[in-house]
Every structure is written in C-alpha cells, then in structure tokens.
Amino acid sequence: MATSRTTPSKTGRSAGRPKRRQNLTVAVTGPTGTFGSGLLPLLEADDRVRQVVGIARRPFDPSARGWSKMTYRRGDVREPDVLRSAFAGADVVVHLAFLITGTADRETIRSINVDGTLNAFRAACESGVRRFVYASSVAAYGFHSDNPDRLTEDWPVRPAARLFYAQEKAELERLLTAESELHPEVELYFLRPSIVVGPNVVGGKADLPGVLRPLGQLLPSRPRRLPVPVVVAVPALTLQLVHEADVGQALLRCAVGDGPPGAYNIAGDGVVTAVDVAREFGAWPVPLPPGPVRAMARAVSAVPFLPPFAEWAEAASRPAIMDTSRAKKLLGWAPEYTGIEALRDTFADAET
C-alpha cells in the first residue's frame, strides 16, 4: 500500500517566506458548519483580516450571525468557475466544506469531498491565493493495528479499511500534496483535529461523530452529575476530544499566522476514556475490556453494503491518539479546553 508523509518541506515552501501581510482577505468554504462556528468570530476580531468571503450553497445572512466583515457568495465546490470568481482577490482560502455522513449517495459524497476539494485548491491557485488551509482529520491516519500509540505528523496518512470519511481524508492529503508540488508559491496547511465537540456541534448528542455517538446517549443533557448514581457497563475505549473554539484558534493560526506550512495535529490535552466520562457525570461505571468491543467494531465494519453512517464502527477498532506538540511549538497554539472540559461545554446549553 502506498503511503505518504506530510512534512513542511512537501507542502509549500517554508524557507524565505514573506512576512504575513496586513489587510488580508480570507475566503472560507462551508463557513456555517461546526468548524466555521469556531473560526469566523476569530476572523472578525483579528485586525489582520480586512474582509471575509463566505462560500456556501445555502443562502445565509452574515449580519444575523454578527459577521460584519463577511460577504456571502453562493457557491458549490463542484462548480470551479464559481469558486474562481469567489476567490478572486483573496489572500487565503480556508476549505471547510465536507460531507461527513447523511442521506447522500456515495457518488455525491465523493463529488463534494474529493472532487470539490481539488476544485477549491486549483481555483485558489488560479486566483493567485498565497495560502490554502485544508481541514483534515485524525481519521486520515486510518485505524491500523500497526499505528503507534501516539501519532505524530511524521507518521504516514493511510486510507482506512472501510470508513469512507477516513479514506477520503487520507486520499485528499496525498492528492493535495501532489498538486502543491506544481504550485510551490501556495503555502499548504493540513489541520488534523481529533473528535470535535462543542455547543455548536450540529444536532447535539445524536450527531456526535464516531465512537462518541453511542456514549452520548448515556449522558445527561447538561453537564451536571446524575441525581442518583447509575451503574453503567462501559468499554474502556480511549478518546481524544477537542473543542470547536480550539479548532478555530488553530485554523486562525494556519490562515493568518507565521507558522510554517505542513500538517498539524490538534486535540485537547488529556486522553479520555468512556469510563472517565461516565464517572464524570456521576455514574458508577463498570469497565469492560476494550478488546471485544474493538473486535466487534472490526466485524461490523467488514459487513458488505454498509450505509455510510455505519462505517463509523471502524473508528472503534483502533484508538487514534495524537501528539500535538508540533502545533504548540510551531503555531504557538494551545488548547483552552481539556478533553473533558470540551465535552462538558458541548452539553452546557442543551435543552432538558
């Protein structure tokens, strides 16, 4: 299986880069999703940013969200001409548009995720953009048995066995790296967050991604201890969580900061287990060995003709825990929330 490594030297030229300019125009695809909720307020508040262009298929009113710098442009990432027009005059493109799951067929998902991302990068290059930031994922590493206990950015991205989301994230990092070799004038950044949580995660508990979704059904709607302890059998699966606001800070530093291009792992401090989470909310957890759960996850993910959402079972087959020291050192990034704190804040404003 072919692998690739994403290093600063392979994703744009870090040597001799000009100092970041002021009065930047930043174009953002998919600005109204979870990542956009973390990034856009920061772009609004940053005096280096003069204008923000938000590209989305569905109309929205930036002023209703308090985004005074933003101009809305209707756009679909499957339309290269529209993207070139929207990116005209932009200094930076932050590409957030991506389908995670839903009712769309696989052909549509791929046309948006893979083809749409390549369209965005090529349109950015043709429009004279100097920096391209791609929101990747820890899933790009795959869930392989030989993955190290702590993944650094030097470890190769490799397609997962089944999960389409992870496969496409790994494929896109390789494709974008190859494209960037043809456009060394464009600085390319990959941001690899762990599971992202926070108050703007769409749909609350029911739509938490990956292995966290079943766990969310065990938790109360607000971050308070249960009035009466409940005994719960919980597999001791390990998780890394990151708050949407901390992802926004990392995206901002990639977009307008002085850190070198390349890949950056992003996660809240601390590794959380399902047992820790259950105990945090006042339950009496009975730990179950993770081995049988991982084996079951591998078995489920091997079932043919799974719908896209069911492929997420593979994420439980092997923990993907990242080292985030590179982002802290080179981007100057540090998470405000630990993993548990990020989880608490997710449920803080949920309805009872």
C-alpha positions in Angstrom: 0.0 0.0 0.0 1.4 3.4 -1.0 1.9 5.8 1.8 2.8 9.4 2.1 4.3 11.7 4.7 3.2 15.2 5.1 6.0 17.5 6.2 6.6 21.2 5.9 9.1 20.7 3.0 6.4 18.9 1.0 3.5 21.3 1.5 4.7 24.7 0.3 8.0 26.4 0.7 8.8 27.4 4.3 12.2 29.0 3.5 12.2 32.6 2.6 8.5 33.1 3.1 7.5 36.8 3.2 6.2 38.2 6.5 2.4 37.9 6.7 0.7 41.0 5.3 -2.0 43.0 6.9 -5.4 43.8 5.4 -5.9 40.2 4.4 -9.0 38.8 2.5 -9.8 35.3 3.7 -12.2 33.1 1.7 -13.9 30.3 3.7 -15.9 27.4 2.1 -18.5 25.9 4.4 -18.5 28.8 6.9 -21.7 27.9 8.7 -20.7 24.4 10.0 -19.1 23.4 13.3 -15.6 24.5 12.2 -16.8 27.8 10.9 -18.5 28.5 14.2 -15.1 28.3 15.8 -13.2 30.2 13.2 -15.4 33.1 11.9 -15.7 35.0 15.2 -11.9 35.0 15.4 -11.5 36.3 11.8 -14.0 39.0 12.7 -11.9 40.0 15.7 -8.5 39.8 14.1 -7.2 43.2 12.9 -5.0 41.5 10.2 -8.2 40.4 8.4 -9.9 43.1 6.3 -12.5 41.0 4.6 -14.0 37.5 4.7 -15.8 35.9 1.8 -18.1 33.1 2.8 -19.0 30.5 0.2 -21.9 28.2 0.8 -24.7 26.5 -1.2 -27.5 27.7 1.0 -28.1 31.4 1.5 -27.5 32.9 4.9 -27.2 36.4 6.4 -23.8 37.1 7.8 -25.0 40.1 9.8 -27.5 37.9 11.6 -24.6 36.0 12.9 -22.7 39.1 13.8 -20.2 38.7 11.0 -19.7 42.3 9.7 -16.6 41.5 7.7 -18.2 38.8 5.7 -19.6 38.9 2.2 -21.8 35.9 1.3 -21.2 34.2 -2.1 -23.5 31.4 -3.3 -21.2 28.7 -4.4 -20.9 24.9 -4.8 -17.5 23.3 -4.6 -18.5 21.2 -7.6 -18.5 24.4 -9.7 -14.9 25.5 -10.5 -15.9 28.7 -12.3 -18.0 29.8 -9.2 -15.0 29.1 -6.9 -12.6 31.1 -9.1 -15.0 34.1 -9.0 -15.4 33.8 -5.3 -11.7 33.5 -4.6 -10.7 36.5 -6.8 -8.7 38.9 -4.7 -8.4 36.5 -1.7 -5.1 36.1 0.0 -6.1 32.9 1.9 -8.6 30.1 1.3 -9.8 28.0 4.3 -11.6 24.9 3.0 -14.1 23.6 5.4 -16.8 22.2 3.1 -17.1 18.4 3.6 -19.8 15.8 4.0 -19.4 13.6 7.0 -22.5 11.5 6.7 -26.1 11.8 5.7 -28.5 10.5 3.1 -26.4 11.4 0.0 -25.3 8.6 -2.2 -21.6 7.7 -2.4 -21.1 9.3 -5.8 -22.5 12.6 -4.5 -20.4 12.4 -1.3 -17.2 11.9 -3.3 -18.0 14.6 -5.8 -18.3 17.1 -2.9 -15.5 15.8 -0.7 -12.8 14.8 -3.1 -13.6 16.5 -6.4 -14.8 19.6 -4.6 -11.7 19.9 -2.5 -9.4 19.6 -5.6 -11.6 22.2 -7.4 -11.1 24.5 -4.4 -7.4 24.1 -4.4 -7.0 24.5 -8.1 -9.3 27.6 -8.2 -7.3 29.1 -5.3 -4.1 28.6 -7.3 -5.6 30.1 -10.4 -6.9 33.1 -8.5 -3.5 34.0 -7.0 -4.2 32.9 -3.5 -1.0 32.6 -1.4 -2.2 30.2 1.3 -4.6 27.2 1.4 -5.8 25.7 4.7 -7.5 22.3 4.5 -9.4 20.9 7.4 -8.3 17.3 7.5 -8.8 14.9 10.4 -7.1 12.4 12.7 -9.0 9.9 10.6 -6.5 10.4 7.8 -4.1 8.2 9.8 -6.6 5.3 9.5 -7.3 2.8 12.2 -4.5 0.3 11.5 -3.2 -2.2 14.0 0.4 -1.0 13.5 -0.3 2.6 14.2 1.8 3.8 17.1 0.3 4.7 20.5 1.0 8.3 19.8 0.7 9.6 16.3 3.0 12.4 15.2 2.8 14.3 11.9 5.7 12.2 10.6 3.6 9.1 10.6 2.1 8.5 7.1 -1.6 9.0 6.4 -3.1 5.8 5.1 -6.7 5.0 4.0 -8.9 3.2 6.5 -10.1 -0.3 5.5 -13.7 0.8 5.3 -14.7 4.2 6.6 -15.3 6.4 3.6 -14.6 9.6 5.6 -11.2 8.4 6.7 -10.4 7.0 3.2 -11.2 10.4 1.6 -9.2 12.4 4.1 -6.1 10.3 3.6 -6.6 10.4 -0.2 -7.0 14.1 -0.2 -3.9 14.8 1.8 -1.9 12.8 -0.8 -3.6 14.5 -3.8 -3.2 18.0 -2.4 0.4 17.3 -1.6 1.0 16.2 -5.2 -0.9 19.3 -6.5 1.1 21.6 -4.3 4.3 20.4 -6.0 3.0 22.1 -9.1 2.3 25.3 -7.2 5.1 25.9 -4.7 4.0 29.5 -4.4 0.9 28.4 -2.5 1.5 27.5 1.2 -0.5 24.4 2.0 -1.6 23.6 5.6 -3.3 20.5 6.9 -5.1 20.6 10.2 -5.9 17.2 11.8 -8.3 17.6 14.7 -9.4 14.8 16.9 -13.2 14.3 17.6 -14.6 17.9 17.6 -17.2 18.8 20.2 -18.7 22.0 21.5 -22.1 23.8 21.8 -22.4 24.3 18.0 -21.9 20.6 17.1 -25.0 20.1 14.9 -27.7 18.1 16.5 -26.2 17.7 19.9 -25.7 14.3 21.3 -27.4 12.4 18.5 -24.9 13.7 15.9 -21.7 13.4 17.8 -19.1 11.8 15.5 -17.6 8.4 15.6 -17.3 6.3 18.7 -18.6 9.2 20.9 -22.1 8.9 19.4 -23.2 5.8 21.4 -21.6 7.3 24.5 -23.6 10.5 24.2 -26.8 8.6 24.7 -25.7 7.6 28.2 -25.0 11.2 29.3 -27.4 13.8 30.7 -28.3 16.8 28.6 -26.5 19.2 30.8 -23.0 18.9 32.4 -24.2 18.0 35.9 -23.9 14.9 38.0 -26.7 12.5 37.9 -29.0 12.9 41.0 -28.8 9.2 41.6 -25.8 7.2 40.6 -26.5 4.7 37.9 -24.4 1.5 37.3 -23.3 1.5 33.6 -21.2 -1.1 31.8 -18.7 0.9 29.7 -15.9 -0.3 27.4 -12.6 1.3 28.3 -12.1 2.9 24.9 -9.8 5.8 24.7 -10.8 9.1 23.1 -9.2 12.5 22.3 -11.6 15.4 22.1 -11.1 19.0 21.0 -13.3 22.0 21.5 -14.6 23.7 18.4 -13.2 27.0 19.7 -9.7 25.5 20.0 -10.0 24.2 16.4 -11.0 27.7 15.4 -7.8 29.1 17.1 -5.7 26.6 15.2 -7.4 27.3 11.9 -6.8 31.1 12.5 -3.1 30.5 13.2 -2.8 28.4 10.0 -4.7 31.1 8.0 -3.0 34.3 9.1 -0.2 33.3 11.4 3.5 32.9 10.9 3.9 29.1 11.5 5.3 27.1 8.6 3.1 25.2 6.2 2.6 21.5 6.8 0.4 19.2 8.9 -0.7 19.9 12.4 -2.3 17.5 14.9 -4.9 19.2 17.1 -6.5 17.8 20.3 -7.4 18.9 23.8 -5.0 17.9 26.5 -5.6 14.6 28.1 -6.8 11.3 26.9 -10.4 10.5 27.9 -11.9 7.0 28.3 -15.5 6.2 28.2 -15.2 5.1 31.8 -13.8 8.6 32.8 -16.7 10.2 31.0 -19.3 8.1 32.7 -17.7 8.7 36.1 -17.5 12.5 35.4 -21.3 12.6 35.1 -22.0 10.7 38.3 -22.4 7.2 37.1 -20.8 4.1 38.6 -19.0 2.7 35.6 -18.2 -1.0 35.3 -15.2 -1.1 33.0 -15.4 -3.6 30.2 -12.2 -4.7 28.4 -11.9 -2.8 25.1 -10.7 -5.8 23.2 -14.1 -7.4 22.5 -15.5 -4.0 21.5 -12.7 -3.4 19.1 -13.2 -6.9 17.6 -16.9 -6.3 17.2 -16.1 -3.0 15.5 -13.8 -4.7 13.0 -16.5 -7.3 12.4 -19.2 -4.8 11.8 -17.1 -2.7 9.5 -16.4 -5.7 7.4 -20.1 -6.3 6.7 -20.7 -5.7 3.0 -23.0 -2.9 1.7 -23.0 -0.9 4.9 -24.6 2.6 4.6 -22.0 5.4 5.1 -23.0 6.2 8.7 -22.5 2.6 9.8 -18.9 2.6 8.5 -18.0 4.7 11.5 -17.9 1.5 13.5 -14.3 1.1 12.2 -13.2 4.1 14.2 -13.6 2.0 17.4 -11.3 -0.8 16.2 -8.1 1.0 17.0 -7.6 4.2 19.1 -6.1 7.1 17.2 -4.3 9.2 19.8 -2.2 12.1 18.5 0.8 14.1 19.8 0.1 17.8 19.5 3.5 19.2 20.4 4.2 20.4 16.8 1.2 22.7 16.7 2.1 24.1 20.1 5.7 24.7 19.1 5.4 26.0 15.6 1.9 27.5 15.5 2.0 28.8 19.1 -1.3 27.1 19.6 -2.5 25.8 23.0 -6.0 24.4 23.7 -8.1 26.3 26.2 -10.2 23.2 27.0 -9.1 19.8 28.1 -10.9 16.8 26.5 -13.3 16.5 29.5 -13.9 20.3 29.6 -14.7 20.3 25.9 -17.3 17.5 26.5 -18.9 19.4 29.4 -19.3 22.5 27.3 -21.0 20.5 24.5 -23.9 19.8 26.8 -23.9 23.0 28.7 -26.6 24.7 26.7 -28.5 21.6 25.6 -32.3 21.5 26.3 -33.5 19.3 29.1 
